[in-house]
Amino acid sequence: MGDVVNLRQARKQKARVEKERLANQNQALHGRSKADRDHDRLTADKAEKFVTGHRREKPGDPET
């Protein structure tokens, strides 16, 4: 026969594992240094300026 399992303890252990998994996932998504965030922001700004500067039609110009 199988081992006797206390369901209350098993439920709590499952909840702990799930919380730890969620914490690790959030850490991977949001756990970046300020330098990394600033670098990504500057890279995105530079790319946006590059694309905007190379548009064929400027916004606000009348159509011909």
ABEGO torsion letter per residue (X at the ends): XBBBBBAAAAAAAAAAAAAAAAAAAAAAAABBBAAAAAAAAAAAAAAAAAAAAABABBBGBBBX
